[in-house]
Amino acid sequence: MKLETKVFILISLVFIISLSMINFINLYYINDLIEKYQQLQDILKQQSQLPAIFQDNLNSYKSEYSKMVILWEAFLVFGSIISIYYLTSIYLKKEERYKQFLQLMILSISHKLGNKISILNINLELIKSSCKNQAVDRLEKSLTSLNEDLKTLLNTFKKLQFERKEEERFRVDELVLKLLEEFKPFEKKVFLKLKPLKSFKNRSDIEGIIQIILENAFKYSENKVYIKIYKSNLIIKNDIKNKIESGSGLGLLIVEELSKLNNLKVIKRVKGKYFTVCLAF
């Protein structure tokens, strides 16, 4: 069954149940009022009371009935509105999640594409130094056009907003140690100063953020990578190569957008020959 059908059925059930309860309450109090009216009428007839006393008692019963019905109706209507809002919110969030997942997948592919373009540019420069012909010129124009398209894509994704996902408890320091296993082939000097840091956020998002930061640190470092946890901050610093081919910036864009999604603050700084990224939890 489709999600739209489920939401429609649930909202219909909420309305049917709410209206049925309102009608039941109305009928119950109307029946109770009629019974009291008849009892009061019989008592007054037996005691030969004045009509004014009869009218006062009747008005009292009417007032009590009106208050109870209004309170119950207000409660049920408000409860129905909350239920409908909750169901609609679930539906909209799920639809938004599908859209954002697709956007993030495209963003990840673009990140990989940017790295490949950087490698092609290096190879093109090597070819141009030893060979100059029309084919090389056409290749250069194609790469330039591809770079422009990538920049346009980057500017588009800068405007994206990401929807929140489910959160869980985990240790940031343990996650860092796990991810570092993937970067052993880089053979860099890693300086670790980790302390236990607990977090309650979306684990997969945080893992993606840290992985991209580590990937950039190992890729662009000369020889050293520093990883430190200070208070509630994860700090990753690397020395910068003398000759470095600038990337597309899509990796850091993914980091920034996912950080916004998870209410994290990202601070980037270049000082001397060191590039530092601070992730504040």
PyRosetta script that sets phi, psi and omega in degrees:
from pyrosetta import init, pose_from_sequence

init()
pose = pose_from_sequence("MKLETKVFILISLVFIISLSMINFINLYYINDLIEKYQQLQDILKQQSQLPAIFQDNLNSYKSEYSKMVILWEAFLVFGSIISIYYLTSIYLKKEERYKQFLQLMILSISHKLGNKISILNINLELIKSSCKNQAVDRLEKSLTSLNEDLKTLLNTFKKLQFERKEEERFRVDELVLKLLEEFKPFEKKVFLKLKPLKSFKNRSDIEGIIQIILENAFKYSENKVYIKIYKSNLIIKNDIKNKIESGSGLGLLIVEELSKLNNLKVIKRVKGKYFTVCLAF")
pose.set_psi(1, 133.9)
pose.set_omega(1, -178.8)
pose.set_phi(2, -68.9)
pose.set_psi(2, 154.7)
pose.set_omega(2, -179.8)
pose.set_phi(3, -62.0)
pose.set_psi(3, -39.3)
pose.set_omega(3, -180.0)
pose.set_phi(4, -60.2)
pose.set_psi(4, -40.7)
pose.set_omega(4, 179.5)
pose.set_phi(5, -65.5)
pose.set_psi(5, -41.9)
pose.set_omega(5, 178.8)
pose.set_phi(6, -61.4)
pose.set_psi(6, -44.9)
pose.set_omega(6, -179.5)
pose.set_phi(7, -63.7)
pose.set_psi(7, -42.6)
pose.set_omega(7, 178.9)
pose.set_phi(8, -60.6)
pose.set_psi(8, -45.9)
pose.set_omega(8, -179.5)
pose.set_phi(9, -63.8)
pose.set_psi(9, -43.0)
pose.set_omega(9, -179.3)
pose.set_phi(10, -64.8)
pose.set_psi(10, -43.2)
pose.set_omega(10, 179.1)
pose.set_phi(11, -64.9)
pose.set_psi(11, -40.7)
pose.set_omega(11, 177.1)
pose.set_phi(12, -60.7)
pose.set_psi(12, -43.1)
pose.set_omega(12, 178.8)
pose.set_phi(13, -63.6)
pose.set_psi(13, -39.7)
pose.set_omega(13, 178.1)
pose.set_phi(14, -60.7)
pose.set_psi(14, -45.6)
pose.set_omega(14, 178.9)
pose.set_phi(15, -63.7)
pose.set_psi(15, -45.9)
pose.set_omega(15, -177.8)
pose.set_phi(16, -62.1)
pose.set_psi(16, -46.8)
pose.set_omega(16, -179.6)
pose.set_phi(17, -64.1)
pose.set_psi(17, -43.9)
pose.set_omega(17, -178.6)
pose.set_phi(18, -63.5)
pose.set_psi(18, -47.8)
pose.set_omega(18, -179.5)
pose.set_phi(19, -65.8)
pose.set_psi(19, -37.5)
pose.set_omega(19, 178.1)
pose.set_phi(20, -63.1)
pose.set_psi(20, -42.2)
pose.set_omega(20, 179.2)
pose.set_phi(21, -66.8)
pose.set_psi(21, -39.3)
pose.set_omega(21, 177.7)
pose.set_phi(22, -62.1)
pose.set_psi(22, -44.9)
pose.set_omega(22, 178.7)
pose.set_phi(23, -64.1)
pose.set_psi(23, -40.1)
pose.set_omega(23, 179.0)
pose.set_phi(24, -63.0)
pose.set_psi(24, -43.7)
pose.set_omega(24, 179.4)
pose.set_phi(25, -63.8)
pose.set_psi(25, -42.1)
pose.set_omega(25, 177.7)
pose.set_phi(26, -59.4)
pose.set_psi(26, -47.9)
pose.set_omega(26, -179.3)
pose.set_phi(27, -64.2)
pose.set_psi(27, -39.2)
pose.set_omega(27, -179.5)
pose.set_phi(28, -61.9)
pose.set_psi(28, -47.8)
pose.set_omega(28, -177.2)
pose.set_phi(29, -74.1)
pose.set_psi(29, -31.0)
pose.set_omega(29, 175.5)
pose.set_phi(30, -65.0)
pose.set_psi(30, -44.6)
pose.set_omega(30, 178.1)
pose.set_phi(31, -62.9)
pose.set_psi(31, -41.0)
pose.set_omega(31, 178.5)
pose.set_phi(32, -65.1)
pose.set_psi(32, -38.9)
pose.set_omega(32, 179.7)
pose.set_phi(33, -66.2)
pose.set_psi(33, -41.0)
pose.set_omega(33, 178.9)
pose.set_phi(34, -63.0)
pose.set_psi(34, -43.6)
pose.set_omega(34, 179.1)
pose.set_phi(35, -61.5)
pose.set_psi(35, -44.1)
pose.set_omega(35, 179.0)
pose.set_phi(36, -65.3)
pose.set_psi(36, -36.8)
pose.set_omega(36, 179.1)
pose.set_phi(37, -62.2)
pose.set_psi(37, -45.0)
pose.set_omega(37, 180.0)
pose.set_phi(38, -66.4)
pose.set_psi(38, -41.7)
pose.set_omega(38, 178.4)
pose.set_phi(39, -62.5)
pose.set_psi(39, -43.7)
pose.set_omega(39, -179.4)
pose.set_phi(40, -65.6)
pose.set_psi(40, -38.5)
pose.set_omega(40, 179.1)
pose.set_phi(41, -64.1)
pose.set_psi(41, -42.6)
pose.set_omega(41, 179.4)
pose.set_phi(42, -65.0)
pose.set_psi(42, -42.5)
pose.set_omega(42, -179.6)
pose.set_phi(43, -63.3)
pose.set_psi(43, -43.4)
pose.set_omega(43, -178.3)
pose.set_phi(44, -68.0)
pose.set_psi(44, -34.1)
pose.set_omega(44, 177.5)
pose.set_phi(45, -65.7)
pose.set_psi(45, -41.2)
pose.set_omega(45, -179.9)
pose.set_phi(46, -67.6)
pose.set_psi(46, -37.5)
pose.set_omega(46, -176.3)
pose.set_phi(47, -93.8)
pose.set_psi(47, -1.1)
pose.set_omega(47, -179.8)
pose.set_phi(48, 53.7)
pose.set_psi(48, 46.3)
pose.set_omega(48, 179.7)
pose.set_phi(49, -77.2)
pose.set_psi(49, 161.5)
pose.set_omega(49, -179.7)
pose.set_phi(50, -73.9)
pose.set_psi(50, 149.3)
pose.set_omega(50, 178.1)
pose.set_phi(51, -57.5)
pose.set_psi(51, -29.8)
pose.set_omega(51, -178.9)
pose.set_phi(52, -63.1)
pose.set_psi(52, -41.7)
pose.set_omega(52, 178.7)
pose.set_phi(53, -64.9)
pose.set_psi(53, -40.7)
pose.set_omega(53, 177.9)
pose.set_phi(54, -59.6)
pose.set_psi(54, -43.9)
pose.set_omega(54, -178.9)
pose.set_phi(55, -66.5)
pose.set_psi(55, -38.6)
pose.set_omega(55, 179.2)
pose.set_phi(56, -62.9)
pose.set_psi(56, -45.8)
pose.set_omega(56, 179.0)
pose.set_phi(57, -64.4)
pose.set_psi(57, -38.5)
pose.set_omega(57, 179.2)
pose.set_phi(58, -64.6)
pose.set_psi(58, -42.3)
pose.set_omega(58, 178.2)
pose.set_phi(59, -63.2)
pose.set_psi(59, -36.5)
pose.set_omega(59, 177.8)
pose.set_phi(60, -62.8)
pose.set_psi(60, -43.3)
pose.set_omega(60, 178.7)
pose.set_phi(61, -65.3)
pose.set_psi(61, -39.5)
pose.set_omega(61, 179.0)
pose.set_phi(62, -63.3)
pose.set_psi(62, -42.9)
pose.set_omega(62, -179.8)
pose.set_phi(63, -63.2)
pose.set_psi(63, -43.8)
pose.set_omega(63, 178.7)
pose.set_phi(64, -62.7)
pose.set_psi(64, -41.9)
pose.set_omega(64, 178.8)
pose.set_phi(65, -62.2)
pose.set_psi(65, -45.9)
pose.set_omega(65, -177.8)
pose.set_phi(66, -61.6)
pose.set_psi(66, -43.9)
pose.set_omega(66, -179.2)
pose.set_phi(67, -62.4)
pose.set_psi(67, -45.8)
pose.set_omega(67, -178.0)
pose.set_phi(68, -64.6)
pose.set_psi(68, -43.3)
pose.set_omega(68, -179.2)
pose.set_phi(69, -65.3)
pose.set_psi(69, -43.0)
pose.set_omega(69, 179.8)
pose.set_phi(70, -62.8)
pose.set_psi(70, -43.2)
pose.set_omega(70, 180.0)
pose.set_phi(71, -62.9)
pose.set_psi(71, -46.0)
pose.set_omega(71, -179.9)
pose.set_phi(72, -65.1)
pose.set_psi(72, -42.5)
pose.set_omega(72, 180.0)
pose.set_phi(73, -64.6)
pose.set_psi(73, -42.2)
pose.set_omega(73, 178.5)
pose.set_phi(74, -62.2)
pose.set_psi(74, -43.2)
pose.set_omega(74, 179.0)
pose.set_phi(75, -61.8)
pose.set_psi(75, -45.8)
pose.set_omega(75, -178.3)
pose.set_phi(76, -69.3)
pose.set_psi(76, -40.0)
pose.set_omega(76, 178.2)
pose.set_phi(77, -64.5)
pose.set_psi(77, -45.3)
pose.set_omega(77, 179.0)
pose.set_phi(78, -62.8)
pose.set_psi(78, -42.0)
pose.set_omega(78, 177.6)
pose.set_phi(79, -62.8)
pose.set_psi(79, -37.0)
pose.set_omega(79, 178.3)
pose.set_phi(80, -66.1)
pose.set_psi(80, -41.5)
pose.set_omega(80, 179.3)
pose.set_phi(81, -63.1)
pose.set_psi(81, -43.5)
pose.set_omega(81, 178.8)
pose.set_phi(82, -62.7)
pose.set_psi(82, -42.9)
pose.set_omega(82, -179.7)
pose.set_phi(83, -62.8)
pose.set_psi(83, -44.8)
pose.set_omega(83, 179.9)
pose.set_phi(84, -64.6)
pose.set_psi(84, -41.8)
pose.set_omega(84, 178.0)
pose.set_phi(85, -60.9)
pose.set_psi(85, -43.4)
pose.set_omega(85, -179.2)
pose.set_phi(86, -63.8)
pose.set_psi(86, -45.6)
pose.set_omega(86, -179.5)
pose.set_phi(87, -65.3)
pose.set_psi(87, -42.5)
pose.set_omega(87, 178.7)
pose.set_phi(88, -65.4)
pose.set_psi(88, -38.6)
pose.set_omega(88, 179.1)
pose.set_phi(89, -62.1)
pose.set_psi(89, -42.8)
pose.set_omega(89, 177.9)
pose.set_phi(90, -60.3)
pose.set_psi(90, -44.9)
pose.set_omega(90, -178.6)
pose.set_phi(91, -62.5)
pose.set_psi(91, -48.0)
pose.set_omega(91, -177.4)
pose.set_phi(92, -65.5)
pose.set_psi(92, -38.8)
pose.set_omega(92, 179.8)
pose.set_phi(93, -65.8)
pose.set_psi(93, -38.5)
pose.set_omega(93, 179.6)
pose.set_phi(94, -67.1)
pose.set_psi(94, -42.0)
pose.set_omega(94, 177.5)
pose.set_phi(95, -63.3)
pose.set_psi(95, -41.4)
pose.set_omega(95, 178.7)
pose.set_phi(96, -65.0)
pose.set_psi(96, -35.5)
pose.set_omega(96, 179.3)
pose.set_phi(97, -64.1)
pose.set_psi(97, -41.4)
pose.set_omega(97, 177.5)
pose.set_phi(98, -60.2)
pose.set_psi(98, -44.5)
pose.set_omega(98, -178.7)
pose.set_phi(99, -64.7)
pose.set_psi(99, -44.6)
pose.set_omega(99, -178.1)
pose.set_phi(100, -69.3)
pose.set_psi(100, -32.0)
pose.set_omega(100, 176.8)
pose.set_phi(101, -63.2)
pose.set_psi(101, -42.9)
pose.set_omega(101, 178.0)
pose.set_phi(102, -63.0)
pose.set_psi(102, -41.8)
pose.set_omega(102, 179.6)
pose.set_phi(103, -63.4)
pose.set_psi(103, -40.6)
pose.set_omega(103, -179.2)
pose.set_phi(104, -68.6)
pose.set_psi(104, -36.3)
pose.set_omega(104, 177.1)
pose.set_phi(105, -63.2)
pose.set_psi(105, -42.9)
pose.set_omega(105, 178.1)
pose.set_phi(106, -64.3)
pose.set_psi(106, -39.2)
pose.set_omega(106, 179.5)
pose.set_phi(107, -64.2)
pose.set_psi(107, -40.6)
pose.set_omega(107, 179.1)
pose.set_phi(108, -65.3)
pose.set_psi(108, -42.7)
pose.set_omega(108, 178.2)
pose.set_phi(109, -62.9)
pose.set_psi(109, -40.2)
pose.set_omega(109, 178.7)
pose.set_phi(110, -63.2)
pose.set_psi(110, -35.8)
pose.set_omega(110, 178.0)
pose.set_phi(111, -62.2)
pose.set_psi(111, -46.2)
pose.set_omega(111, 178.1)
pose.set_phi(112, -64.2)
pose.set_psi(112, -39.2)
pose.set_omega(112, 179.5)
pose.set_phi(113, -62.7)
pose.set_psi(113, -39.0)
pose.set_omega(113, 178.2)
pose.set_phi(114, -61.5)
pose.set_psi(114, -40.0)
pose.set_omega(114, 178.0)
pose.set_phi(115, -64.5)
pose.set_psi(115, -40.5)
pose.set_omega(115, 179.7)
pose.set_phi(116, -66.3)
pose.set_psi(116, -37.3)
pose.set_omega(116, 179.1)
pose.set_phi(117, -64.2)
pose.set_psi(117, -38.8)
pose.set_omega(117, 178.1)
pose.set_phi(118, -60.9)
pose.set_psi(118, -41.9)
pose.set_omega(118, 178.5)
pose.set_phi(119, -65.0)
pose.set_psi(119, -41.7)
pose.set_omega(119, 178.6)
pose.set_phi(120, -63.1)
pose.set_psi(120, -37.0)
pose.set_omega(120, 178.0)
pose.set_phi(121, -64.0)
pose.set_psi(121, -40.2)
pose.set_omega(121, 178.4)
pose.set_phi(122, -63.7)
pose.set_psi(122, -46.1)
pose.set_omega(122, 179.7)
pose.set_phi(123, -64.3)
pose.set_psi(123, -35.2)
pose.set_omega(123, 178.8)
pose.set_phi(124, -64.9)
pose.set_psi(124, -40.4)
pose.set_omega(124, 178.5)
pose.set_phi(125, -63.5)
pose.set_psi(125, -38.1)
pose.set_omega(125, 177.9)
pose.set_phi(126, -65.7)
pose.set_psi(126, -40.0)
pose.set_omega(126, 178.7)
pose.set_phi(127, -66.6)
pose.set_psi(127, -41.5)
pose.set_omega(127, -178.6)
pose.set_phi(128, -64.4)
pose.set_psi(128, -31.5)
pose.set_omega(128, -179.3)
pose.set_phi(129, -68.9)
pose.set_psi(129, -22.8)
pose.set_omega(129, -177.7)
pose.set_phi(130, -114.9)
pose.set_psi(130, -13.5)
pose.set_omega(130, -175.9)
pose.set_phi(131, -151.5)
pose.set_psi(131, 131.1)
pose.set_omega(131, 178.2)
pose.set_phi(132, -129.7)
pose.set_psi(132, 115.6)
pose.set_omega(132, 175.7)
pose.set_phi(133, -154.0)
pose.set_psi(133, -179.6)
pose.set_omega(133, -176.1)
pose.set_phi(134, -65.2)
pose.set_psi(134, -34.7)
pose.set_omega(134, 179.6)
pose.set_phi(135, -62.2)
pose.set_psi(135, -41.7)
pose.set_omega(135, 178.2)
pose.set_phi(136, -65.4)
pose.set_psi(136, -40.0)
pose.set_omega(136, 178.5)
pose.set_phi(137, -62.8)
pose.set_psi(137, -42.0)
pose.set_omega(137, 178.7)
pose.set_phi(138, -64.5)
pose.set_psi(138, -39.6)
pose.set_omega(138, 177.9)
pose.set_phi(139, -63.6)
pose.set_psi(139, -39.6)
pose.set_omega(139, 179.4)
pose.set_phi(140, -65.1)
pose.set_psi(140, -41.6)
pose.set_omega(140, 178.9)
pose.set_phi(141, -65.0)
pose.set_psi(141, -39.5)
pose.set_omega(141, 179.1)
pose.set_phi(142, -63.5)
pose.set_psi(142, -42.5)
pose.set_omega(142, 178.9)
pose.set_phi(143, -66.5)
pose.set_psi(143, -37.6)
pose.set_omega(143, 177.8)
pose.set_phi(144, -63.0)
pose.set_psi(144, -43.7)
pose.set_omega(144, 178.4)
pose.set_phi(145, -63.6)
pose.set_psi(145, -41.2)
pose.set_omega(145, 178.9)
pose.set_phi(146, -64.1)
pose.set_psi(146, -38.9)
pose.set_omega(146, 176.7)
pose.set_phi(147, -62.2)
pose.set_psi(147, -40.5)
pose.set_omega(147, 179.6)
pose.set_phi(148, -65.8)
pose.set_psi(148, -41.1)
pose.set_omega(148, 177.4)
pose.set_phi(149, -62.5)
pose.set_psi(149, -38.5)
pose.set_omega(149, 179.6)
pose.set_phi(150, -66.2)
pose.set_psi(150, -38.4)
pose.set_omega(150, 177.5)
pose.set_phi(151, -64.9)
pose.set_psi(151, -39.6)
pose.set_omega(151, 177.6)
pose.set_phi(152, -63.0)
pose.set_psi(152, -43.3)
pose.set_omega(152, 177.7)
pose.set_phi(153, -61.4)
pose.set_psi(153, -41.0)
pose.set_omega(153, 179.4)
pose.set_phi(154, -62.4)
pose.set_psi(154, -44.9)
pose.set_omega(154, 179.8)
pose.set_phi(155, -64.4)
pose.set_psi(155, -33.2)
pose.set_omega(155, 178.7)
pose.set_phi(156, -67.8)
pose.set_psi(156, -45.1)
pose.set_omega(156, -177.2)
pose.set_phi(157, -70.7)
pose.set_psi(157, -19.2)
pose.set_omega(157, 176.9)
pose.set_phi(158, -65.1)
pose.set_psi(158, -22.0)
pose.set_omega(158, -177.9)
pose.set_phi(159, -90.6)
pose.set_psi(159, -4.4)
pose.set_omega(159, -175.3)
pose.set_phi(160, -73.0)
pose.set_psi(160, 149.6)
pose.set_omega(160, 172.4)
pose.set_phi(161, -120.1)
pose.set_psi(161, 141.9)
pose.set_omega(161, -177.5)
pose.set_phi(162, -111.3)
pose.set_psi(162, 141.7)
pose.set_omega(162, -177.6)
pose.set_phi(163, -89.3)
pose.set_psi(163, 147.0)
pose.set_omega(163, -176.9)
pose.set_phi(164, -70.4)
pose.set_psi(164, 153.0)
pose.set_omega(164, 178.6)
pose.set_phi(165, -124.8)
pose.set_psi(165, -176.7)
pose.set_omega(165, -177.1)
pose.set_phi(166, -69.5)
pose.set_psi(166, 146.3)
pose.set_omega(166, -177.0)
pose.set_phi(167, -111.1)
pose.set_psi(167, 158.6)
pose.set_omega(167, 178.0)
pose.set_phi(168, -152.2)
pose.set_psi(168, 164.2)
pose.set_omega(168, 179.4)
pose.set_phi(169, -89.3)
pose.set_psi(169, 137.2)
pose.set_omega(169, 177.8)
pose.set_phi(170, -160.2)
pose.set_psi(170, 168.1)
pose.set_omega(170, 179.3)
pose.set_phi(171, -100.3)
pose.set_psi(171, 122.7)
pose.set_omega(171, -179.4)
pose.set_phi(172, -66.5)
pose.set_psi(172, -40.9)
pose.set_omega(172, -179.1)
pose.set_phi(173, -62.6)
pose.set_psi(173, -38.6)
pose.set_omega(173, 177.9)
pose.set_phi(174, -67.8)
pose.set_psi(174, -36.5)
pose.set_omega(174, 178.3)
pose.set_phi(175, -65.7)
pose.set_psi(175, -39.9)
pose.set_omega(175, 178.2)
pose.set_phi(176, -62.5)
pose.set_psi(176, -46.5)
pose.set_omega(176, 179.7)
pose.set_phi(177, -61.2)
pose.set_psi(177, -38.2)
pose.set_omega(177, 178.4)
pose.set_phi(178, -64.9)
pose.set_psi(178, -44.1)
pose.set_omega(178, -178.6)
pose.set_phi(179, -69.3)
pose.set_psi(179, -30.3)
pose.set_omega(179, -179.5)
pose.set_phi(180, -62.9)
pose.set_psi(180, -24.2)
pose.set_omega(180, 178.8)
pose.set_phi(181, -59.9)
pose.set_psi(181, -29.8)
pose.set_omega(181, -177.8)
pose.set_phi(182, -74.6)
pose.set_psi(182, -17.1)
pose.set_omega(182, -173.4)
pose.set_phi(183, -107.0)
pose.set_psi(183, 11.2)
pose.set_omega(183, 177.9)
pose.set_phi(184, -60.4)
pose.set_psi(184, -36.6)
pose.set_omega(184, 179.8)
pose.set_phi(185, -61.5)
pose.set_psi(185, -16.4)
pose.set_omega(185, -178.9)
pose.set_phi(186, -71.8)
pose.set_psi(186, -21.2)
pose.set_omega(186, 178.0)
pose.set_phi(187, 55.0)
pose.set_psi(187, 47.8)
pose.set_omega(187, 175.0)
pose.set_phi(188, -101.0)
pose.set_psi(188, 157.7)
pose.set_omega(188, 174.4)
pose.set_phi(189, -81.1)
pose.set_psi(189, 118.3)
pose.set_omega(189, -177.4)
pose.set_phi(190, -108.5)
pose.set_psi(190, 125.4)
pose.set_omega(190, 179.0)
pose.set_phi(191, -108.8)
pose.set_psi(191, 111.5)
pose.set_omega(191, -176.0)
pose.set_phi(192, -104.8)
pose.set_psi(192, 136.8)
pose.set_omega(192, 172.8)
pose.set_phi(193, -144.5)
pose.set_psi(193, 77.3)
pose.set_omega(193, -173.5)
pose.set_phi(194, -103.4)
pose.set_psi(194, 142.0)
pose.set_omega(194, 173.5)
pose.set_phi(195, -124.8)
pose.set_psi(195, 155.8)
pose.set_omega(195, 178.3)
pose.set_phi(196, -58.4)
pose.set_psi(196, 127.2)
pose.set_omega(196, 178.5)
pose.set_phi(197, -136.6)
pose.set_psi(197, 110.1)
pose.set_omega(197, -179.7)
pose.set_phi(198, -90.4)
pose.set_psi(198, 147.5)
pose.set_omega(198, -179.9)
pose.set_phi(199, -142.4)
pose.set_psi(199, 151.6)
pose.set_omega(199, 176.2)
pose.set_phi(200, -125.5)
pose.set_psi(200, 82.2)
pose.set_omega(200, -178.1)
pose.set_phi(201, -145.3)
pose.set_psi(201, -174.5)
pose.set_omega(201, 178.2)
pose.set_phi(202, -75.7)
pose.set_psi(202, 114.4)
pose.set_omega(202, -173.0)
pose.set_phi(203, -63.0)
pose.set_psi(203, -42.9)
pose.set_omega(203, -177.3)
pose.set_phi(204, -64.3)
pose.set_psi(204, -37.5)
pose.set_omega(204, 177.6)
pose.set_phi(205, -66.0)
pose.set_psi(205, -45.6)
pose.set_omega(205, -179.2)
pose.set_phi(206, -64.0)
pose.set_psi(206, -39.5)
pose.set_omega(206, 178.1)
pose.set_phi(207, -62.1)
pose.set_psi(207, -42.2)
pose.set_omega(207, 177.7)
pose.set_phi(208, -63.3)
pose.set_psi(208, -40.8)
pose.set_omega(208, 179.9)
pose.set_phi(209, -62.7)
pose.set_psi(209, -51.5)
pose.set_omega(209, -177.3)
pose.set_phi(210, -64.5)
pose.set_psi(210, -37.8)
pose.set_omega(210, -179.3)
pose.set_phi(211, -62.5)
pose.set_psi(211, -43.4)
pose.set_omega(211, 179.5)
pose.set_phi(212, -65.8)
pose.set_psi(212, -41.2)
pose.set_omega(212, 179.5)
pose.set_phi(213, -63.9)
pose.set_psi(213, -44.0)
pose.set_omega(213, 178.2)
pose.set_phi(214, -64.5)
pose.set_psi(214, -40.7)
pose.set_omega(214, 179.7)
pose.set_phi(215, -59.9)
pose.set_psi(215, -45.9)
pose.set_omega(215, 178.5)
pose.set_phi(216, -65.2)
pose.set_psi(216, -40.1)
pose.set_omega(216, -179.1)
pose.set_phi(217, -62.7)
pose.set_psi(217, -46.0)
pose.set_omega(217, -179.2)
pose.set_phi(218, -71.7)
pose.set_psi(218, -36.1)
pose.set_omega(218, -176.7)
pose.set_phi(219, -69.1)
pose.set_psi(219, -41.0)
pose.set_omega(219, -173.1)
pose.set_phi(220, -102.0)
pose.set_psi(220, 2.9)
pose.set_omega(220, -179.0)
pose.set_phi(221, -82.8)
pose.set_psi(221, 152.5)
pose.set_omega(221, 175.6)
pose.set_phi(222, -74.8)
pose.set_psi(222, -50.1)
pose.set_omega(222, -178.1)
pose.set_phi(223, -158.5)
pose.set_psi(223, -17.8)
pose.set_omega(223, -170.0)
pose.set_phi(224, -124.4)
pose.set_psi(224, 139.3)
pose.set_omega(224, 174.9)
pose.set_phi(225, -131.8)
pose.set_psi(225, 126.7)
pose.set_omega(225, -178.7)
pose.set_phi(226, -110.6)
pose.set_psi(226, 129.5)
pose.set_omega(226, 179.0)
pose.set_phi(227, -128.5)
pose.set_psi(227, 124.7)
pose.set_omega(227, -173.9)
pose.set_phi(228, -143.3)
pose.set_psi(228, 143.9)
pose.set_omega(228, 171.3)
pose.set_phi(229, -113.0)
pose.set_psi(229, 118.7)
pose.set_omega(229, 179.5)
pose.set_phi(230, -124.3)
pose.set_psi(230, 116.6)
pose.set_omega(230, -175.1)
pose.set_phi(231, 56.4)
pose.set_psi(231, -115.9)
pose.set_omega(231, 179.8)
pose.set_phi(232, -109.2)
pose.set_psi(232, 29.2)
pose.set_omega(232, -177.1)
pose.set_phi(233, -120.2)
pose.set_psi(233, 137.3)
pose.set_omega(233, 171.5)
pose.set_phi(234, -103.2)
pose.set_psi(234, 118.9)
pose.set_omega(234, -176.0)
pose.set_phi(235, -114.6)
pose.set_psi(235, 123.7)
pose.set_omega(235, 178.3)
pose.set_phi(236, -122.8)
pose.set_psi(236, 121.1)
pose.set_omega(236, -176.1)
pose.set_phi(237, -129.6)
pose.set_psi(237, 143.8)
pose.set_omega(237, 177.0)
pose.set_phi(238, -141.2)
pose.set_psi(238, 149.1)
pose.set_omega(238, 172.3)
pose.set_phi(239, -76.2)
pose.set_psi(239, 152.0)
pose.set_omega(239, -173.0)
pose.set_phi(240, -101.5)
pose.set_psi(240, 137.1)
pose.set_omega(240, 177.0)
pose.set_phi(241, -61.7)
pose.set_psi(241, 151.0)
pose.set_omega(241, 177.0)
pose.set_phi(242, -64.9)
pose.set_psi(242, -43.5)
pose.set_omega(242, 178.7)
pose.set_phi(243, -116.6)
pose.set_psi(243, 115.3)
pose.set_omega(243, -176.4)
pose.set_phi(244, -135.9)
pose.set_psi(244, 134.2)
pose.set_omega(244, 176.4)
pose.set_phi(245, -87.5)
pose.set_psi(245, 120.3)
pose.set_omega(245, -177.1)
pose.set_phi(246, -66.2)
pose.set_psi(246, 139.5)
pose.set_omega(246, 179.8)
pose.set_phi(247, -87.9)
pose.set_psi(247, -172.9)
pose.set_omega(247, -177.8)
pose.set_phi(248, -79.8)
pose.set_psi(248, -18.7)
pose.set_omega(248, -177.0)
pose.set_phi(249, 84.5)
pose.set_psi(249, 1.1)
pose.set_omega(249, -178.6)
pose.set_phi(250, -68.0)
pose.set_psi(250, -31.7)
pose.set_omega(250, 178.6)
pose.set_phi(251, -60.7)
pose.set_psi(251, -48.2)
pose.set_omega(251, 179.3)
pose.set_phi(252, -68.6)
pose.set_psi(252, -30.2)
pose.set_omega(252, 176.9)
pose.set_phi(253, -64.8)
pose.set_psi(253, -42.3)
pose.set_omega(253, 176.8)
pose.set_phi(254, -60.7)
pose.set_psi(254, -42.7)
pose.set_omega(254, 178.5)
pose.set_phi(255, -59.2)
pose.set_psi(255, -46.2)
pose.set_omega(255, -178.1)
pose.set_phi(256, -64.1)
pose.set_psi(256, -44.2)
pose.set_omega(256, -177.4)
pose.set_phi(257, -69.1)
pose.set_psi(257, -42.8)
pose.set_omega(257, 177.9)
pose.set_phi(258, -66.9)
pose.set_psi(258, -32.4)
pose.set_omega(258, 177.3)
pose.set_phi(259, -66.2)
pose.set_psi(259, -41.3)
pose.set_omega(259, 176.6)
pose.set_phi(260, -61.2)
pose.set_psi(260, -41.9)
pose.set_omega(260, 179.2)
pose.set_phi(261, -58.7)
pose.set_psi(261, -37.9)
pose.set_omega(261, -175.9)
pose.set_phi(262, -102.5)
pose.set_psi(262, 16.2)
pose.set_omega(262, 177.7)
pose.set_phi(263, 57.2)
pose.set_psi(263, 43.4)
pose.set_omega(263, 175.4)
pose.set_phi(264, -108.2)
pose.set_psi(264, 154.2)
pose.set_omega(264, 176.9)
pose.set_phi(265, -110.3)
pose.set_psi(265, 127.7)
pose.set_omega(265, 179.6)
pose.set_phi(266, -110.3)
pose.set_psi(266, 126.8)
pose.set_omega(266, 178.2)
pose.set_phi(267, -119.7)
pose.set_psi(267, 124.6)
pose.set_omega(267, 179.4)
pose.set_phi(268, -114.2)
pose.set_psi(268, 140.3)
pose.set_omega(268, -179.4)
pose.set_phi(269, -149.9)
pose.set_psi(269, 137.5)
pose.set_omega(269, 173.1)
pose.set_phi(270, -113.7)
pose.set_psi(270, 122.3)
pose.set_omega(270, -179.8)
pose.set_phi(271, -137.6)
pose.set_psi(271, 113.0)
pose.set_omega(271, -177.4)
pose.set_phi(272, 65.1)
pose.set_psi(272, -125.3)
pose.set_omega(272, -179.5)
pose.set_phi(273, -99.7)
pose.set_psi(273, 19.8)
pose.set_omega(273, -176.8)
pose.set_phi(274, -123.1)
pose.set_psi(274, 140.2)
pose.set_omega(274, 175.2)
pose.set_phi(275, -115.4)
pose.set_psi(275, 127.1)
pose.set_omega(275, -175.0)
pose.set_phi(276, -122.9)
pose.set_psi(276, 137.3)
pose.set_omega(276, 172.3)
pose.set_phi(277, -123.2)
pose.set_psi(277, 125.6)
pose.set_omega(277, 179.1)
pose.set_phi(278, -113.4)
pose.set_psi(278, 125.9)
pose.set_omega(278, 179.4)
pose.set_phi(279, -109.8)
pose.set_psi(279, 108.9)
pose.set_omega(279, -176.4)
pose.set_phi(280, -94.7)
pose.set_psi(280, 117.5)
pose.set_omega(280, -179.8)
pose.set_phi(281, -87.6)
pose.dump_pdb("model.pdb")
